[in-house]
């Protein structure tokens, strides 16, 4: 009787761990999708800002439509894109290397 209870408890524990593994695998897949989309968004932002700045710096004869951005606007675009890259880098770094508590467990903080 006690042996059957142990087997039942062991089976329940295994089923619980299988569910946890499935949940962790799903979380990893979602993080991969999120990371890919975030990377694509950042690349799009950087490329867009690059071409906007290049287009505004071209002579009028080469660009067709007139796009004249003041120097202040150009500096603001560069600063915004730079802050975006630095901010994302800081967030990702903090997530990859979380602060540890005294026992060394990063999940405790």
QUILIN-V737841 format. One record per pair of residues at least 6 apart in sequence whose C-alpha atoms are under 8 Angstrom apart, sorted by the first residue. I is the first residue (numbers start at 0). J is the second residue. D is the distance in whole Angstrom. If there is no record, write none. Layout:
BEGIN
i = [I:I]
j = [J:J]
d = [D:D]
END
This chain:
BEGIN
i = [41:44:45:48:48:48:52:54:54:55:55:55:56:59:97:98:98:99:99:99:99:100:100]
j = [84:80:80:76:77:80:73:62:66:66:67:68:67:65:105:105:108:105:106:107:108:107:108]
d = [8:7:7:7:8:8:7:7:7:6:6:6:8:7:6:6:7:4:8:7:7:6:6]
END
